[in-house]
Protein backbone atom coordinates (compact mmCIF):
# COMPACT_ATOMS: atom_id res chain seq x y z
CA UNK A 1 0.00 0.00 0.00
CA UNK A 2 2.85 2.40 0.86
CA UNK A 3 4.37 1.63 -2.55
CA UNK A 4 1.14 2.61 -4.33
CA UNK A 5 0.89 5.89 -2.40
CA UNK A 6 4.52 6.68 -3.24
CA UNK A 7 3.96 6.07 -6.98
CA UNK A 8 0.81 8.23 -7.05
CA UNK A 9 2.62 11.08 -5.26
CA UNK A 10 5.51 10.82 -7.69
CA UNK A 11 3.18 11.03 -10.70
CA UNK A 12 1.48 14.12 -9.29
CA UNK A 13 4.70 15.94 -8.47
CA UNK A 14 6.74 14.93 -11.54
CA UNK A 15 5.22 17.49 -14.01
CA UNK A 16 5.83 20.33 -11.56
CA UNK A 17 9.39 19.15 -11.03
CA UNK A 18 10.06 19.14 -14.76
CA UNK A 19 8.48 22.59 -15.20
CA UNK A 20 10.63 23.96 -12.34
CA UNK A 21 13.76 22.60 -14.00
CA UNK A 22 12.84 24.16 -17.39
CA UNK A 23 11.42 27.45 -16.03
CA UNK A 24 13.29 28.30 -12.82
CA UNK A 25 12.53 32.03 -13.17
CA UNK A 26 8.77 31.42 -13.28
CA UNK A 27 8.61 29.10 -10.26
CA UNK A 28 7.40 30.70 -7.03
CA UNK A 29 8.79 29.56 -3.68
CA UNK A 30 5.97 28.79 -1.27
CA UNK A 31 8.23 27.61 1.60
CA UNK A 32 7.82 29.23 5.00
CA UNK A 33 10.36 31.84 6.13
CA UNK A 34 13.51 30.21 7.29
CA UNK A 35 12.45 26.91 5.89
CA UNK A 36 14.78 24.33 4.41
CA UNK A 37 16.02 25.04 0.89
CA UNK A 38 14.71 21.67 -0.14
CA UNK A 39 11.12 22.58 0.77
CA UNK A 40 8.36 21.63 -1.66
CA UNK A 41 7.69 24.31 -4.25
CA UNK A 42 4.25 25.06 -5.73
CA UNK A 43 4.57 25.76 -9.42
CA UNK A 44 2.32 28.44 -11.03
CA UNK A 45 2.59 28.17 -14.84
CA UNK A 46 2.69 31.45 -16.78
CA UNK A 47 0.36 31.48 -19.84
CA UNK A 48 2.06 31.47 -23.22
CA UNK A 49 1.49 34.93 -24.75
CA UNK A 50 1.35 33.40 -28.23
CA UNK A 51 -1.93 31.65 -27.34
CA UNK A 52 -3.80 34.96 -27.71
CA UNK A 53 -2.92 35.17 -31.41
CA UNK A 54 -5.62 32.81 -32.63
CA UNK A 55 -7.10 33.11 -36.13
CA UNK A 56 -10.86 33.31 -35.59
CA UNK A 57 -11.98 33.49 -39.22
CA UNK A 58 -11.96 31.17 -42.26
CA UNK A 59 -9.09 31.59 -44.70
CA UNK A 60 -11.25 33.48 -47.25
CA UNK A 61 -11.96 36.31 -44.78
CA UNK A 62 -9.67 39.33 -45.07
CA UNK A 63 -10.04 43.06 -44.51
CA UNK A 64 -10.42 43.89 -48.23
CA UNK A 65 -11.42 41.76 -51.21
CA UNK A 66 -11.64 42.72 -54.89
CA UNK A 67 -13.37 40.26 -57.23
CA UNK A 68 -13.81 40.36 -61.01
CA UNK A 69 -14.89 37.85 -63.61
CA UNK A 70 -17.57 36.72 -66.02
CA UNK A 71 -21.27 36.06 -65.63
CA UNK A 72 -22.97 33.84 -68.23
CA UNK A 73 -26.72 34.19 -67.59
CA UNK A 74 -29.74 32.73 -69.28
CA UNK A 75 -32.24 35.58 -69.59
CA UNK A 76 -36.00 35.80 -69.84
CA UNK A 77 -37.68 39.16 -70.35
CA UNK A 78 -41.34 40.18 -70.42
CA UNK A 79 -42.26 43.85 -71.01
CA UNK A 80 -45.52 45.77 -71.27
CA UNK A 81 -45.64 49.56 -71.81
CA UNK A 82 -49.03 51.31 -72.03
CA UNK A 83 -49.95 54.26 -74.18
CA UNK A 84 -50.33 57.83 -72.87
CA UNK A 85 -54.11 57.52 -73.00
CA UNK A 86 -54.03 54.51 -70.72
CA UNK A 87 -54.71 51.95 -73.43
CA UNK A 88 -52.96 48.70 -72.64
CA UNK A 89 -49.84 47.67 -74.47
CA UNK A 90 -48.85 44.23 -75.64
CA UNK A 91 -47.05 41.85 -73.33
CA UNK A 92 -43.81 41.25 -75.21
CA UNK A 93 -41.53 38.30 -74.66
CA UNK A 94 -38.25 39.80 -75.86
CA UNK A 95 -36.63 36.43 -76.47
CA UNK A 96 -39.51 34.75 -78.32
CA UNK A 97 -41.21 37.75 -79.96
CA UNK A 98 -38.17 39.89 -80.82
CA UNK A 99 -35.37 37.34 -81.06
CA UNK A 100 -33.05 38.51 -78.25
CA UNK A 101 -30.49 35.87 -77.32
CA UNK A 102 -31.35 33.89 -74.24
CA UNK A 103 -27.69 33.14 -73.45
CA UNK A 104 -25.33 36.10 -73.09
CA UNK A 105 -22.19 37.00 -71.16
CA UNK A 106 -21.10 40.00 -69.19
CA UNK A 107 -18.42 41.29 -66.85
CA UNK A 108 -19.08 41.61 -63.11
CA UNK A 109 -17.11 43.14 -60.25
CA UNK A 110 -17.37 43.25 -56.47
CA UNK A 111 -15.59 45.01 -53.62
CA UNK A 112 -15.88 43.85 -50.00
CA UNK A 113 -14.67 45.58 -46.85
CA UNK A 114 -14.60 43.77 -43.51
CA UNK A 115 -14.95 46.58 -41.00
CA UNK A 116 -14.63 44.03 -38.20
CA UNK A 117 -14.66 40.27 -37.76
CA UNK A 118 -18.48 40.28 -37.90
CA UNK A 119 -19.29 43.29 -40.11
CA UNK A 120 -18.92 43.45 -43.89
CA UNK A 121 -19.84 45.93 -46.62
CA UNK A 122 -20.27 44.89 -50.27
CA UNK A 123 -20.50 46.89 -53.49
CA UNK A 124 -21.02 45.09 -56.81
CA UNK A 125 -21.93 45.91 -60.40
CA UNK A 126 -22.72 44.29 -63.72
CA UNK A 127 -24.25 45.43 -67.01
CA UNK A 128 -26.24 43.44 -69.54
CA UNK A 129 -27.09 44.98 -72.93
CA UNK A 130 -29.00 42.98 -75.53
CA UNK A 131 -30.59 43.78 -78.90
CA UNK A 132 -31.88 41.94 -81.97
CA UNK A 133 -33.73 42.36 -85.28
CA UNK A 134 -36.72 40.23 -86.22
CA UNK A 135 -39.66 40.16 -88.62
CA UNK A 136 -42.44 39.78 -86.10
CA UNK A 137 -45.32 37.34 -86.52
CA UNK A 138 -47.87 39.21 -84.40
CA UNK A 139 -49.05 42.78 -83.92
CA UNK A 140 -47.27 44.59 -81.08
CA UNK A 141 -48.47 47.71 -79.26
CA UNK A 142 -45.61 49.34 -77.39
CA UNK A 143 -45.98 52.79 -75.83
CA UNK A 144 -47.62 54.98 -78.51
CA UNK A 145 -46.54 52.85 -81.49
CA UNK A 146 -48.09 49.86 -83.21
CA UNK A 147 -45.97 47.38 -85.16
CA UNK A 148 -47.95 45.22 -87.54
CA UNK A 149 -47.45 41.60 -88.53
CA UNK A 150 -44.42 41.06 -90.80
CA UNK A 151 -42.81 44.31 -89.64
CA UNK A 152 -39.03 44.31 -89.42
CA UNK A 153 -38.49 45.40 -85.82
CA UNK A 154 -35.38 46.04 -83.77
CA UNK A 155 -35.70 45.67 -80.00
CA UNK A 156 -33.28 46.29 -77.17
CA UNK A 157 -33.24 45.81 -73.41
CA UNK A 158 -30.32 47.23 -71.41
CA UNK A 159 -29.77 46.95 -67.66
CA UNK A 160 -27.21 48.26 -65.19
CA UNK A 161 -27.28 46.59 -61.77
CA UNK A 162 -25.64 48.22 -58.75
CA UNK A 163 -25.77 46.46 -55.40
CA UNK A 164 -24.79 47.73 -51.96
CA UNK A 165 -25.24 45.77 -48.74
CA UNK A 166 -24.22 45.54 -45.10
CA UNK A 167 -23.94 42.15 -43.43
CA UNK A 168 -23.46 41.12 -39.81
CA UNK A 169 -22.31 37.65 -38.80
CA UNK A 170 -24.48 36.22 -36.04
CA UNK A 171 -22.20 33.18 -35.93
CA UNK A 172 -18.44 33.70 -36.43
CA UNK A 173 -16.26 30.62 -36.03
CA UNK A 174 -12.75 29.71 -37.24
CA UNK A 175 -14.15 27.53 -40.06
CA UNK A 176 -17.57 29.01 -40.79
CA UNK A 177 -19.82 32.06 -40.44
CA UNK A 178 -23.52 32.84 -40.85
CA UNK A 179 -25.23 36.21 -40.82
CA UNK A 180 -27.97 38.58 -41.96
CA UNK A 181 -27.71 41.44 -44.45
CA UNK A 182 -29.61 44.52 -45.53
CA UNK A 183 -29.01 46.44 -48.74
CA UNK A 184 -30.39 47.56 -52.06
CA UNK A 185 -30.16 46.76 -55.76
CA UNK A 186 -30.33 49.90 -57.89
CA UNK A 187 -31.68 48.86 -61.29
CA UNK A 188 -31.35 51.07 -64.35
CA UNK A 189 -33.34 49.63 -67.23
CA UNK A 190 -34.03 50.96 -70.71
CA UNK A 191 -36.14 49.21 -73.29
CA UNK A 192 -37.16 50.19 -76.83
CA UNK A 193 -38.47 49.17 -80.22
CA UNK A 194 -37.87 50.69 -83.64
CA UNK A 195 -38.99 49.89 -87.16
CA UNK A 196 -36.36 48.97 -89.75
CA UNK A 197 -37.41 50.15 -93.20
CA UNK A 198 -35.64 51.01 -96.44
CA UNK A 199 -38.31 53.67 -96.98
CA UNK A 200 -37.08 56.68 -95.04
CA UNK A 201 -40.57 58.18 -95.01
CA UNK A 202 -41.74 55.26 -92.88
CA UNK A 203 -40.06 55.15 -89.53
CA UNK A 204 -41.09 54.88 -85.93
CA UNK A 205 -39.42 54.22 -82.64
CA UNK A 206 -40.35 54.21 -78.98
CA UNK A 207 -38.50 53.60 -75.77
CA UNK A 208 -38.93 53.62 -72.03
CA UNK A 209 -36.47 53.93 -69.15
CA UNK A 210 -36.59 53.63 -65.37
CA UNK A 211 -34.21 53.72 -62.41
CA UNK A 212 -35.55 51.74 -59.48
CA UNK A 213 -33.91 51.36 -56.06
CA UNK A 214 -35.00 47.97 -54.71
CA UNK A 215 -34.15 47.44 -51.01
CA UNK A 216 -33.67 43.87 -49.87
CA UNK A 217 -32.96 41.70 -46.85
CA UNK A 218 -31.00 38.49 -46.94
CA UNK A 219 -28.93 35.79 -45.33
CA UNK A 220 -25.30 34.85 -46.07
CA UNK A 221 -22.70 32.39 -44.93
CA UNK A 222 -19.50 30.52 -45.69
CA UNK A 223 -17.75 27.29 -44.72
CA UNK A 224 -14.11 26.26 -45.15
CA UNK A 225 -13.82 22.55 -45.89
CA UNK A 226 -10.02 22.70 -45.79
CA UNK A 227 -7.14 25.14 -46.12
CA UNK A 228 -7.89 25.51 -49.85
CA UNK A 229 -11.57 24.69 -50.46
CA UNK A 230 -14.61 26.60 -49.22
CA UNK A 231 -18.28 27.24 -49.97
CA UNK A 232 -20.02 30.64 -49.85
CA UNK A 233 -23.66 31.52 -50.38
CA UNK A 234 -26.22 34.29 -50.00
CA UNK A 235 -29.91 34.88 -50.64
CA UNK A 236 -31.73 38.27 -50.96
CA UNK A 237 -35.44 39.03 -51.28
CA UNK A 238 -37.94 41.86 -50.85
CA UNK A 239 -41.19 43.25 -52.25
CA UNK A 240 -41.75 46.97 -51.73
CA UNK A 241 -43.65 49.97 -53.10
CA UNK A 242 -41.92 53.37 -53.13
CA UNK A 243 -43.86 56.31 -54.59
CA UNK A 244 -44.93 55.23 -58.12
CA UNK A 245 -42.63 52.21 -58.28
CA UNK A 246 -43.50 48.76 -57.05
CA UNK A 247 -40.56 46.39 -57.09
CA UNK A 248 -39.91 42.77 -56.26
CA UNK A 249 -36.51 41.17 -56.23
CA UNK A 250 -35.08 37.71 -55.67
CA UNK A 251 -31.29 37.35 -55.83
CA UNK A 252 -28.96 34.54 -54.85
CA UNK A 253 -25.45 33.22 -55.27
CA UNK A 254 -23.73 29.98 -54.35
CA UNK A 255 -20.05 29.53 -55.10
CA UNK A 256 -17.12 27.19 -54.53
CA UNK A 257 -13.75 28.74 -53.69
CA UNK A 258 -10.27 27.41 -54.34
CA UNK A 259 -7.22 29.13 -52.83
CA UNK A 260 -4.33 29.45 -55.27
CA UNK A 261 -2.11 31.52 -52.99
CA UNK A 262 -2.34 33.34 -49.67
CA UNK A 263 -4.13 36.37 -51.15
CA UNK A 264 -5.61 34.90 -54.32
CA UNK A 265 -8.48 32.50 -54.92
CA UNK A 266 -10.84 31.60 -57.77
CA UNK A 267 -14.58 31.15 -57.53
CA UNK A 268 -16.99 29.08 -59.60
CA UNK A 269 -20.64 29.60 -58.82
CA UNK A 270 -24.22 30.02 -59.90
CA UNK A 271 -25.79 33.48 -59.69
CA UNK A 272 -29.34 34.70 -60.13
CA UNK A 273 -31.17 38.03 -60.19
CA UNK A 274 -34.92 38.11 -60.82
CA UNK A 275 -36.81 41.41 -60.82
CA UNK A 276 -40.26 42.77 -61.43
CA UNK A 277 -40.84 46.52 -61.63
CA UNK A 278 -44.26 48.13 -62.08
CA UNK A 279 -43.95 51.86 -62.63
CA UNK A 280 -46.16 54.82 -63.55
CA UNK A 281 -44.28 57.59 -65.30
CA UNK A 282 -45.69 60.74 -66.94
CA UNK A 283 -49.15 59.24 -67.40
CA UNK A 284 -47.68 56.06 -68.78
CA UNK A 285 -47.40 52.78 -66.93
CA UNK A 286 -45.05 49.91 -67.57
CA UNK A 287 -44.55 46.39 -66.29
CA UNK A 288 -41.02 45.02 -66.59
CA UNK A 289 -40.18 41.50 -65.58
CA UNK A 290 -36.87 39.81 -66.19
CA UNK A 291 -34.47 37.26 -64.81
CA UNK A 292 -30.76 36.60 -65.30
CA UNK A 293 -29.63 33.22 -63.95
CA UNK A 294 -26.47 31.33 -64.79
CA UNK A 295 -22.90 30.32 -63.94
CA UNK A 296 -20.15 32.74 -63.02
CA UNK A 297 -16.39 32.51 -62.66
CA UNK A 298 -14.30 35.12 -60.86
CA UNK A 299 -10.90 35.71 -59.34
CA UNK A 300 -10.53 37.43 -55.97
CA UNK A 301 -7.57 39.25 -54.47
CA UNK A 302 -7.56 39.88 -50.72
CA UNK A 303 -5.36 42.23 -48.72
CA UNK A 304 -5.23 44.30 -45.56
CA UNK A 305 -4.68 41.52 -43.04
CA UNK A 306 -6.94 40.62 -40.15
CA UNK A 307 -6.92 43.59 -37.73
CA UNK A 308 -9.44 41.91 -35.40
CA UNK A 309 -6.96 39.10 -34.56
CA UNK A 310 -5.18 39.96 -31.31
Steps between C-alpha positions, in 0.01 A plus 500: 500500500785740586652423159177598322475828693863579416444439126185716493681785679789474257267521199330809641822682582704399193348756253561784745856382553567499127342845456715637786813364334408656161358829636687585821424873465124439489484268802379660823639386835218423741726382787459662840754761613815337616394170360733242352624571148369163397141591591224405257433768241156575352532570131275768339527473119510828306267503194670499162443846347486347152172325589313831463588521130230264378352530150124520554388518137502268196787542256284689245429783747729802471463873556462583128400287202478596132327254266456510122392249240232387259130434539330278240125535564198354331250785469124522475332836449134602493408867441174692474488879446161675478408795285462857631122469487508199728432244229675175579812397317599156383680262731824440312728205555828650380662163439212332315330800336804714414780245476732617781756236593414302808866425579736796536814590693609800697768629734434532874697653786474511878678676785471384862621673815507319834465781751532245780497124544118501486419801279537516122408748227457396135477700178448320168409582141421338168347614171301301247415654161309300240341580163371316193315542169201287406206493260222462752212256458245687712382857548678681784380812682786663687463845656336719232608287202345201328712252305302284262550138401803446273661825616878500522554609860811564705468463877742562783504452876792642700555472875756631747493333842664663802487324835598627844455304822602477864528161667548397862615153601283357776728196511876552450718192540851409379360282218158648427275805535130578459329837503226737386526786251310808392560692179362612168523420130483814287365396160533721194301356212431633152289325242398598146369398161560652158388420148763408241395618155677586176233766446623801694151650503383208713668489835397473860667434829407499866685439821457502874746531788488470878738509796366302793664462842391161635585447870548143614571283802696179491707230661863406426760254614820313424675177597864397457529129426880515510788744467425537127132418439196691624133564425326840512136588447244777538131559436318839468129576468250783543175639360444872552310800363673840497306794354393392147730198484413155623794263496565138583840340503643154556879464484733219598851368458672176592868455425793266557837655584848367435805672651789532256722707728477682832321803352352353183213260440264410215126455524259293293135552578142542392343846521145622456317833494125508437311830500155636439442875480158661455531873445279796408688777325359815336154350454647182362528172685735213436550148628853363470584148601831331439740245638871434451613162635816311416857399585775742592876477536709761680840559652537672837796682650501563875720735700513707816555222752274410789502797742248332733748219584678586825 
